Amino acid sequence: MALLTREAKGVFAISPTPFDEEGAVDFDSLGRLVDFYESAGVTGITLLGQLGEAPKLSHHEATRIVGNVLQRTRLPVVVGVSAPGYAAMRALTGDVMAAGAAGVMVAPPNTLRTDDRIVAYYEGVADALGDSVPLVLQDYPLSFSVVMSPSVIARIARAVPSCVMLKHEDWPGLEKISALRNFEADGEMPRISILCGNGGLFLDFEAERGADGAMTGYCFPEMLVDVVGHAAAGRIEESHDIFDAHLPLLRYEQQPGVGLAVRKYVMKRRGLLASDAQRLPRSMLSSRARAEIDLLLTRLGRQDSRVELVG
């Protein structure tokens, strides 16, 4: 399978990890998800991201999930390997890259407090994993409490050639995208791929600012594919039209603490997951919240014919 490069574009769907009601990994649902992502037109799949409940998985479970997906699809697969120390990160990276992963994603530990320490950390990651492993830099200060300025990201891109992609989910973050593309244009940093997270909440304008696409897990990845495709083709009105249709559900899914519960519930309603269960500890949706989501789905279905529900 091809490795990630700094020219990567499109939509990498972040997959949730399906569990049954007893907390075991549900590989049947995982297979349905992979087939669905392919049919939705995504460019790649990301596993074991923050909303993939990776910290709740054993090493054996994590590698089995990755191997299962790689056997089912030819799409490039990125794997989250963030860990408190380099040893565990190296072990998981070795296994998933040997299985055929296209690259790995690493978030910064929340102990990093200066620019120099942030840059040194990612230099250490590259040394630990090997310079042949494509690296995705996850920039999510609202979750990890590590603030990376555009100049720090530029330093990492210069110092770590294996860092090929930025998963951008800072907000407000539109100016950061513009600053990075300006650095590239001025020769102050090499080009890196920029795929955006935050559930796609700002994707319409991120694409216009120079982002190459999305890496996120919104429960209708078809919309993400549409927005990125329309923007790349210069169809700006069409991009905003489909985005606006999904915005109420997108906003609801983005609530801190319950976002994964919302996402899994919608995917169950779409017939992709047998259960919307999460592993403990977990958040639960109330009956009132489920009714609100059902209302949003009904309203979305009036504007997007791809909303087909079961149950």
RAWO-V757099 format. One record per residue. N is the residue number from 1. RES is the residue in one small letter. PHI is phi in whole degrees, 0 to 359 (NA if undefined). PSI is psi in whole degrees, 0 to 359 (999 if undefined). D_FIRST is the distance of its C-alpha to the first C-alpha in Angstrom with 1 decimal. Layout:
((N | RES | PHI | PSI | D_FIRST) (N | RES | PHI | PSI | D_FIRST))
//
This chain:
((1 | m | NA | 140 | 0.0) (2 | a | 294 | 147 | 3.8) (3 | l | 272 | 155 | 6.5) (4 | l | 298 | 147 | 9.6) (5 | t | 229 | 174 | 12.5) (6 | r | 286 | 358 | 16.2) (7 | e | 260 | 5 | 16.1) (8 | a | 300 | 139 | 14.2) (9 | k | 220 | 168 | 16.4) (10 | g | 108 | 208 | 17.1) (11 | v | 236 | 120 | 17.4) (12 | f | 257 | 110 | 15.4) (13 | a | 283 | 126 | 17.5) (14 | i | 276 | 118 | 18.5) (15 | s | 273 | 134 | 19.0) (16 | p | 290 | 162 | 22.2) (17 | t | 265 | 116 | 22.3) (18 | p | 284 | 137 | 24.5) (19 | f | 234 | 153 | 27.4) (20 | d | 273 | 181 | 30.2) (21 | e | 294 | 340 | 33.8) (22 | e | 268 | 357 | 34.0) (23 | g | 94 | 5 | 31.1) (24 | a | 277 | 150 | 28.6) (25 | v | 297 | 131 | 25.0) (26 | d | 261 | 95 | 25.0) (27 | f | 286 | 335 | 21.9) (28 | d | 295 | 314 | 23.3) (29 | s | 295 | 324 | 23.5) (30 | l | 298 | 319 | 20.0) (31 | g | 297 | 319 | 18.8) (32 | r | 297 | 320 | 21.1) (33 | l | 299 | 314 | 19.8) (34 | v | 300 | 313 | 16.2) (35 | d | 299 | 320 | 17.6) (36 | f | 296 | 315 | 20.0) (37 | y | 300 | 319 | 17.5) (38 | e | 299 | 315 | 15.8) (39 | s | 293 | 334 | 19.3) (40 | a | 282 | 350 | 20.3) (41 | g | 88 | 21 | 18.0) (42 | v | 290 | 160 | 16.1) (43 | t | 275 | 327 | 13.3) (44 | g | 198 | 178 | 11.6) (45 | i | 230 | 140 | 12.9) (46 | t | 246 | 129 | 14.5) (47 | l | 246 | 154 | 15.7) (48 | l | 61 | 34 | 18.7) (49 | g | 284 | 185 | 20.2) (50 | q | 301 | 321 | 24.0) (51 | l | 269 | 9 | 24.7) (52 | g | 270 | 7 | 22.3) (53 | e | 57 | 34 | 25.2) (54 | a | 304 | 320 | 23.1) (55 | p | 295 | 345 | 26.3) (56 | k | 268 | 1 | 27.6) (57 | l | 257 | 146 | 24.9) (58 | s | 283 | 164 | 25.1) (59 | h | 302 | 317 | 22.4) (60 | h | 298 | 316 | 22.0) (61 | e | 297 | 317 | 21.8) (62 | a | 299 | 312 | 19.2) (63 | t | 292 | 327 | 16.8) (64 | r | 292 | 319 | 17.7) (65 | i | 300 | 311 | 17.0) (66 | v | 298 | 315 | 13.4) (67 | g | 298 | 320 | 12.8) (68 | n | 298 | 315 | 14.6) (69 | v | 293 | 318 | 12.6) (70 | l | 296 | 330 | 9.1) (71 | q | 285 | 341 | 11.0) (72 | r | 262 | 338 | 12.5) (73 | t | 224 | 155 | 10.1) (74 | r | 260 | 1 | 7.2) (75 | l | 294 | 147 | 8.2) (76 | p | 296 | 140 | 6.8) (77 | v | 239 | 125 | 8.9) (78 | v | 258 | 140 | 11.4) (79 | v | 238 | 129 | 13.8) (80 | g | 287 | 126 | 17.4) (81 | v | 235 | 15 | 18.6) (82 | s | 304 | 139 | 22.1) (83 | a | 204 | 160 | 24.8) (84 | p | 299 | 330 | 28.4) (85 | g | 226 | 165 | 27.6) (86 | y | 292 | 331 | 24.9) (87 | a | 297 | 310 | 25.1) (88 | a | 295 | 322 | 23.8) (89 | m | 298 | 317 | 21.1) (90 | r | 295 | 319 | 20.0) (91 | a | 296 | 313 | 20.0) (92 | l | 292 | 320 | 17.9) (93 | t | 300 | 316 | 15.4) (94 | g | 301 | 318 | 15.2) (95 | d | 292 | 314 | 14.6) (96 | v | 285 | 326 | 11.9) (97 | m | 290 | 324 | 9.9) (98 | a | 296 | 330 | 10.5) (99 | a | 281 | 345 | 9.4) (100 | g | 119 | 14 | 5.8) (101 | a | 297 | 154 | 7.2) (102 | a | 271 | 344 | 6.7) (103 | g | 171 | 176 | 10.3) (104 | v | 231 | 155 | 13.7) (105 | m | 244 | 135 | 17.0) (106 | v | 229 | 125 | 20.4) (107 | a | 266 | 152 | 23.8) (108 | p | 282 | 144 | 26.9) (109 | p | 291 | 151 | 29.5) (110 | n | 284 | 6 | 32.8) (111 | t | 274 | 351 | 34.7) (112 | l | 280 | 123 | 33.7) (113 | r | 234 | 355 | 36.7) (114 | t | 229 | 159 | 36.7) (115 | d | 301 | 316 | 34.5) (116 | d | 298 | 321 | 34.5) (117 | r | 290 | 326 | 33.4) (118 | i | 296 | 312 | 30.5) (119 | v | 298 | 315 | 29.3) (120 | a | 297 | 324 | 29.9) (121 | y | 299 | 313 | 28.0) (122 | y | 286 | 333 | 24.7) (123 | e | 296 | 320 | 25.5) (124 | g | 293 | 322 | 25.8) (125 | v | 301 | 313 | 22.6) (126 | a | 298 | 320 | 20.8) (127 | d | 296 | 319 | 22.9) (128 | a | 290 | 321 | 22.3) (129 | l | 270 | 338 | 18.5) (130 | g | 100 | 141 | 18.1) (131 | d | 285 | 357 | 17.6) (132 | s | 270 | 355 | 14.0) (133 | v | 266 | 114 | 13.0) (134 | p | 298 | 134 | 12.7) (135 | l | 243 | 132 | 15.7) (136 | v | 256 | 123 | 17.0) (137 | l | 271 | 118 | 20.8) (138 | q | 265 | 116 | 22.4) (139 | d | 249 | 96 | 25.9) (140 | y | 221 | 73 | 27.9) (141 | p | 297 | 331 | 31.5) (142 | l | 295 | 333 | 33.1) (143 | s | 262 | 319 | 31.2) (144 | f | 260 | 353 | 30.8) (145 | s | 62 | 24 | 34.0) (146 | v | 243 | 119 | 32.4) (147 | v | 262 | 120 | 33.2) (148 | m | 248 | 113 | 31.1) (149 | s | 286 | 163 | 32.9) (150 | p | 304 | 324 | 31.2) (151 | s | 293 | 326 | 32.5) (152 | v | 291 | 318 | 30.9) (153 | i | 297 | 321 | 27.5) (154 | a | 297 | 319 | 28.2) (155 | r | 298 | 317 | 29.1) (156 | i | 296 | 317 | 25.9) (157 | a | 299 | 324 | 23.8) (158 | r | 285 | 320 | 26.0) (159 | a | 277 | 336 | 26.1) (160 | v | 235 | 90 | 22.5) (161 | p | 300 | 335 | 20.2) (162 | s | 283 | 350 | 17.1) (163 | c | 281 | 102 | 18.4) (164 | v | 255 | 346 | 16.5) (165 | m | 214 | 144 | 17.5) (166 | l | 253 | 124 | 20.7) (167 | k | 269 | 102 | 21.0) (168 | h | 268 | 116 | 24.5) (169 | e | 216 | 43 | 26.9) (170 | d | 272 | 146 | 30.2) (171 | w | 207 | 135 | 33.1) (172 | p | 292 | 134 | 35.1) (173 | g | 228 | 3 | 32.1) (174 | l | 297 | 320 | 32.4) (175 | e | 293 | 331 | 34.3) (176 | k | 295 | 318 | 31.6) (177 | i | 299 | 314 | 29.0) (178 | s | 299 | 319 | 31.7) (179 | a | 297 | 318 | 32.5) (180 | l | 295 | 317 | 29.0) (181 | r | 293 | 327 | 28.6) (182 | n | 293 | 320 | 32.1) (183 | f | 302 | 317 | 31.2) (184 | e | 297 | 314 | 28.4) (185 | a | 297 | 327 | 30.8) (186 | d | 273 | 1 | 33.4) (187 | g | 77 | 16 | 31.1) (188 | e | 273 | 349 | 31.5) (189 | m | 203 | 155 | 27.8) (190 | p | 286 | 160 | 24.5) (191 | r | 295 | 139 | 22.6) (192 | i | 230 | 153 | 20.3) (193 | s | 290 | 140 | 18.6) (194 | i | 238 | 112 | 21.0) (195 | l | 246 | 140 | 20.1) (196 | c | 253 | 147 | 23.1) (197 | g | 251 | 230 | 24.1) (198 | n | 57 | 33 | 27.6) (199 | g | 67 | 7 | 26.8) (200 | g | 86 | 13 | 26.8) (201 | l | 298 | 335 | 30.5) (202 | f | 237 | 18 | 30.7) (203 | l | 297 | 328 | 27.8) (204 | d | 301 | 315 | 30.2) (205 | f | 275 | 331 | 31.6) (206 | e | 300 | 318 | 28.6) (207 | a | 297 | 324 | 26.8) (208 | e | 284 | 340 | 30.0) (209 | r | 276 | 352 | 30.2) (210 | g | 119 | 3 | 26.9) (211 | a | 294 | 149 | 24.2) (212 | d | 272 | 353 | 20.9) (213 | g | 156 | 207 | 20.6) (214 | a | 230 | 147 | 20.7) (215 | m | 227 | 92 | 19.0) (216 | t | 201 | 177 | 21.5) (217 | g | 240 | 24 | 22.5) (218 | y | 311 | 141 | 25.4) (219 | c | 289 | 354 | 26.2) (220 | f | 237 | 77 | 26.0) (221 | p | 298 | 341 | 22.7) (222 | e | 303 | 322 | 23.9) (223 | m | 295 | 318 | 26.3) (224 | l | 300 | 316 | 23.8) (225 | v | 299 | 317 | 21.9) (226 | d | 299 | 311 | 25.4) (227 | v | 299 | 313 | 26.6) (228 | v | 296 | 317 | 23.6) (229 | g | 294 | 316 | 23.7) (230 | h | 297 | 316 | 27.5) (231 | a | 297 | 318 | 27.7) (232 | a | 296 | 329 | 25.3) (233 | a | 270 | 1 | 27.5) (234 | g | 80 | 13 | 30.7) (235 | r | 269 | 73 | 31.8) (236 | i | 292 | 319 | 33.1) (237 | e | 298 | 316 | 35.7) (238 | e | 297 | 322 | 33.3) (239 | s | 300 | 312 | 30.9) (240 | h | 290 | 326 | 33.8) (241 | d | 298 | 312 | 35.2) (242 | i | 288 | 325 | 32.3) (243 | f | 297 | 314 | 31.8) (244 | d | 298 | 325 | 35.5) (245 | a | 297 | 326 | 35.5) (246 | h | 268 | 350 | 33.1) (247 | l | 302 | 319 | 34.6) (248 | p | 300 | 317 | 37.1) (249 | l | 289 | 321 | 34.5) (250 | l | 302 | 315 | 32.1) (251 | r | 296 | 316 | 35.0) (252 | y | 296 | 320 | 35.9) (253 | e | 293 | 337 | 32.4) (254 | q | 277 | 3 | 32.4) (255 | q | 297 | 127 | 35.4) (256 | p | 300 | 138 | 34.9) (257 | g | 93 | 331 | 35.1) (258 | v | 236 | 3 | 34.7) (259 | g | 303 | 316 | 31.7) (260 | l | 293 | 322 | 29.4) (261 | a | 298 | 318 | 32.2) (262 | v | 297 | 312 | 32.6) (263 | r | 300 | 314 | 28.9) (264 | k | 292 | 324 | 28.8) (265 | y | 297 | 316 | 32.1) (266 | v | 296 | 319 | 31.0) (267 | m | 293 | 329 | 27.9) (268 | k | 293 | 316 | 30.2) (269 | r | 298 | 332 | 32.5) (270 | r | 277 | 357 | 29.7) (271 | g | 83 | 15 | 29.2) (272 | l | 269 | 323 | 25.7) (273 | l | 248 | 136 | 27.0) (274 | a | 289 | 331 | 29.6) (275 | s | 217 | 148 | 31.0) (276 | d | 264 | 20 | 31.0) (277 | a | 295 | 146 | 31.7) (278 | q | 244 | 161 | 30.6) (279 | r | 282 | 149 | 31.0) (280 | l | 291 | 146 | 34.2) (281 | p | 286 | 150 | 35.3) (282 | r | 212 | 163 | 34.6) (283 | s | 259 | 151 | 36.3) (284 | m | 237 | 144 | 37.8) (285 | l | 273 | 136 | 38.7) (286 | s | 284 | 166 | 42.3) (287 | s | 297 | 326 | 43.6) (288 | r | 295 | 317 | 44.7) (289 | a | 296 | 319 | 41.2) (290 | r | 298 | 320 | 39.7) (291 | a | 296 | 322 | 42.4) (292 | e | 295 | 319 | 41.6) (293 | i | 295 | 318 | 37.9) (294 | d | 301 | 320 | 39.1) (295 | l | 298 | 315 | 41.3) (296 | l | 298 | 320 | 38.6) (297 | l | 295 | 319 | 36.4) (298 | t | 299 | 315 | 39.4) (299 | r | 294 | 320 | 40.1) (300 | l | 296 | 323 | 36.5) (301 | g | 299 | 337 | 36.6) (302 | r | 287 | 342 | 39.5) (303 | q | 245 | 340 | 37.3) (304 | d | 227 | 110 | 33.8) (305 | s | 291 | 351 | 33.9) (306 | r | 281 | 357 | 30.5) (307 | v | 280 | 97 | 32.3) (308 | e | 238 | 122 | 32.7) (309 | l | 243 | 154 | 33.8) (310 | v | 235 | 157 | 34.7) (311 | g | 75 | 999 | 37.2))
//
